[in-house]
Amino acid sequence: MKTASLARTEPASGEAGMSGTALFHKSLRRMRCAAWLLALGVMLAMGNACSDNKPAAPEKPEVKPPDVIGARSAFQKAYVAARGWNQDAQPYRIESVATSEANGHDGKWSVWRSSFASPSARSVKTFTWSGSNADGAPPRGVNPGVEDSYSPSNASTQVFDAQFLQKDSEQALDTAKKHGGDKVLTEAPDTPVMYVCDWNHNTNQLVWHVIFGPAREGAKLVVLVDASSGQFIRVEK
């Protein structure tokens, strides 16, 4: 039968000369330190878990560049909307609207306004197509205007058959450049080119007015072009 060893266990060298009370306090400090380190570890782990579960910040919506197109494309979109307004709606004017996103030098703008008349309803209404992001521009898409009264005898609202519109604003510009437009843009490159298409009841022609300037009044040059054939008609100014 083995007997328990009566040899006395020696304290660690660092604790050899310490009293029991001192050893107790030292052990207590170690326990507190261990508990603090454990709590810190738990807090860090919880923090990491929270940061991992944090929802990602929503991405900013991508800003779509402006749509800059010719008159015929914009007119066709407006024409569909006008026929939804009244089945007998017919156009009487197509015109560009200036924005900061274009200058019309390629026959294109980001806003076009088309005006229609309905003989049965005896009213007129504009439909503005917009592909613009510019401040103050209409929202993207086709935007209807307000109705107004229509008089068939009014020369400024003479309707025309959309089939007469064979030449786009781009072709009208090409013709206008050959009759003074190139010179204007060479001498004053910042000159905007505006476009108005309407019916000339005197000559029974659909006419493009290619305007070298922000408006017909005060323009540097206005060239009239046949909207069906693309042929030069005359210089208005």
Summary of the structure (lengths in Angstrom):
residues: 237
radius of gyration: 40.5
end to end distance: 132.0
largest distance: 137.5
contacts: 653
relative contact order: 0.11
helix: 32%
strand: 24%
